[in-house]
């Protein structure tokens, strides 16, 4: 006989089973996108070699400018749409024994068709509510809130960042150890932008950047948000024989402004790479011997650029059956409109570097100008700021 008490027990069992089933389904990481792309390079060193062509190698001619009304160059090479395939759920105990990249991908699953989170992340020594916050940064910081009224806008201090890293990466202790081991604030700031975007997604932008247009205007509305998960901009496209004396890569992607969905494979890879290299250098006693140029290669725009090209040429994410060769700097030099490769949108130099007066960058009022960077070099000692920022 089904009594009232027994009925409650049965109902509780059914509800528990339903919740476990739903959580099991939601906890499975999203599948890796598979798209068309050229032959892979296979390593960071090879990607770096692709960028560092001899100075006497003439660059490809720039593409002719398109009308201002045209903002989109479409997919490169006829990339196919993103697809999903189910992955087997791994018990937590077994996951801790997996390679670092697999741990990160499992902890922060990538939903390629999901929405871009409405977050804006910035970092600085103090928050805007503090009386110690530099007045020179207030207009720039406020511009992000003004143009994104429905976004959560946070300026994260160093003391808060360390707790966020411990919270988000509690299940990946190697990442925490690497973050704590980095000897310079600029290195922690570099690392943190990748960490927060991997875990939560949204927009990261340096404190000395000014938003010129809302992020909803960065990519044309006719391009479905479900077809891309990472938006980046070109920092440098130096068409000059001595480019290697000024920049680390022939095409260099900026990391002072990045928009991403959480869990993007590029972020998984760069977080894993920085973590592994940091811990290697820590054990070798080499972390305190680094100088500013090596920081650019270690956590800055050089390694970020390499991670992007590594992703473009990785068979784990793209179908190589129609490959015609590697994607290199030649595919981006001289572009004046947005270009989509797989699920990554690459914006021209004008978008995040307007008004620099070189490399064919447009001015602040250009239709493709979205973010203004002050190039203050805030991470450098006062005596070194603006040096080499050309």
C-alpha positions, -999 to 999 in steps of 0.1 A, spaced: 0 0 0 14 34 -10 13 55 21 19 93 21 53 88 36 63 62 9 50 85 -18 73 113 -5 103 89 -6 95 78 -41 91 114 -53 124 123 -37 142 94 -54 128 104 -88 137 141 -83 173 131 -73 177 109 -103 165 137 -126 189 162 -111 219 138 -114 210 131 -150 208 167 -159 240 176 -141 258 147 -159 246 160 -192 256 196 -185 290 187 -172 302 171 -204 326 195 -222 316 208 -255 331 191 -285 361 205 -302 352 224 -334 363 207 -366 369 230 -396 389 233 -428 424 247 -424 459 244 -438 485 219 -427 495 222 -390 528 235 -379 528 214 -347 547 235 -322 552 270 -309 588 271 -323 576 264 -358 549 290 -356 575 315 -344 597 305 -373 569 312 -397 565 347 -383 603 355 -384 609 356 -421 642 371 -432 642 409 -433 648 409 -471 618 387 -478 593 412 -493 559 412 -477 528 403 -497 512 434 -513 484 449 -492 449 442 -504 431 472 -519 409 490 -495 372 481 -495 344 506 -493 337 519 -458 303 503 -458 319 468 -462 330 455 -429 334 418 -436 357 396 -456 339 364 -447 355 330 -439 390 324 -452 393 295 -475 357 284 -473 358 272 -437 330 248 -428 305 254 -399 313 243 -364 302 208 -354 299 191 -321 306 155 -311 299 140 -277 328 134 -254 330 107 -227 326 120 -191 357 113 -170 356 108 -132 372 135 -112 398 112 -98 409 101 -133 408 137 -146 435 148 -122 458 123 -138 451 137 -173 474 161 -192 470 198 -182 452 208 -214 426 181 -210 420 191 -173 415 227 -184 392 218 -213 371 196 -190 370 223 -162 360 250 -187 340 234 -215 337 255 -247 302 260 -260 309 274 -295 272 282 -301 267 299 -267 265 337 -261 294 360 -253 292 367 -216 284 404 -208 316 409 -187 343 436 -190 374 428 -171 402 452 -164 431 451 -139 449 478 -119 465 485 -86 434 501 -72 397 503 -81 379 534 -94 362 538 -61 395 543 -44 409 578 -39 442 564 -51 429 556 -85 447 577 -111 426 605 -124 441 602 -159 425 567 -162 390 577 -151 376 588 -186 390 557 -202 377 534 -176 343 551 -176 340 548 -214 336 510 -211 306 514 -187 291 541 -208 291 522 -240 282 489 -223 254 498 -198 242 462 -196 276 446 -189 292 438 -156 323 459 -155 350 450 -130 384 465 -123 403 437 -105 432 446 -82 462 423 -76 449 413 -42 416 402 -56 431 385 -87 450 360 -66 418 349 -49 399 346 -81 427 324 -96 425 302 -65 387 300 -68 384 294 -105 414 270 -107 409 251 -74 408 219 -93 440 227 -113 466 234 -87 494 237 -113 478 269 -126 477 284 -91 513 275 -85 524 290 -118 505 323 -111 520 326 -76 555 319 -90 556 346 -117 581 372 -104 568 404 -121 534 422 -119 533 425 -157 536 388 -161 508 382 -136 486 407 -154 493 390 -187 485 356 -173 454 368 -155 437 381 -187 439 346 -202 428 330 -170 397 351 -164 386 348 -201 391 311 -200 371 307 -169 343 333 -175 347 348 -209 337 383 -219 360 412 -227 394 419 -212 409 454 -219 439 472 -204 431 501 -180 446 526 -204 422 518 -232 392 538 -243 361 522 -258 351 540 -290 323 518 -300 302 491 -282 314 456 -285 281 447 -302 294 467 -332 328 450 -335 314 423 -357 286 429 -382 251 418 -370 246 396 -400 274 373 -388 257 349 -363 273 350 -328 271 312 -328 297 310 -356 326 325 -337 340 325 -301 371 347 -301 376 383 -314 411 396 -317 429 426 -333 462 432 -351 487 451 -330 515 454 -356 518 449 -393 552 465 -400 559 466 -437 596 476 -433 628 456 -436 639 462 -399 605 451 -384 622 425 -363 640 453 -344 607 468 -333 583 439 -330 585 402 -321 564 389 -350 558 401 -386 520 401 -378 515 406 -341 481 402 -324 474 426 -295 463 412 -261 454 445 -245 418 439 -258 404 404 -263 368 392 -265 361 355 -259 336 329 -250 347 309 -219 367 278 -226 380 287 -261 407 263 -272 432 291 -278 429 301 -241 432 265 -230 464 262 -249 480 294 -238 472 289 -201 486 254 -203 518 266 -221 525 295 -197 518 272 -167 542 245 -180 569 269 -189 566 288 -156 569 256 -136 598 244 -157 617 277 -151 608 277 -114 624 243 -110 654 254 -130 658 286 -110 654 308 -140 624 329 -133 643 358 -117 667 360 -147 641 373 -171 642 407 -188 615 427 -205 620 413 -240 617 377 -227 585 387 -209 570 396 -243 579 361 -255 568 344 -223 534 359 -214 529 388 -238 518 394 -274 545 372 -289 533 340 -273 497 351 -277 503 355 -315 520 321 -316 490 305 -298 466 320 -324 486 307 -354 490 274 -337 452 271 -334 447 281 -371 470 253 -381 460 225 -357 443 194 -372 426 187 -338 403 217 -346 402 218 -384 397 195 -413 430 194 -432 417 175 -463 416 207 -484 448 221 -470 469 243 -493 495 252 -468 500 269 -434 480 300 -424 508 327 -418 512 364 -414 507 368 -452 470 359 -448 465 390 -426 490 417 -437 472 447 -451 437 437 -442 413 466 -437 382 447 -428 374 419 -403 385 385 -414 371 352 -400 391 320 -398 372 292 -383 356 305 -351 381 334 -347 374 369 -360 405 389 -367 401 427 -368 424 450 -388 450 472 -371 426 502 -371 401 485 -348 423 483 -317 451 507 -327 436 537 -344 456 569 -346 491 553 -344 501 571 -376 518 541 -392 512 506 -407 481 520 -425 461 523 -394 431 547 -396 422 575 -373 400 575 -342 369 584 -363 374 556 -388 344 533 -391 366 504 -381 380 521 -350 366 504 -318 392 507 -290 418 534 -284 450 523 -266 470 550 -249 503 530 -251 512 543 -216 533 513 -208 518 513 -173 535 480 -165 569 496 -170 590 516 -146 582 554 -151 616 560 -167 609 534 -194 574 543 -204 568 552 -241 602 539 -250 599 516 -281 562 522 -283 563 530 -321 
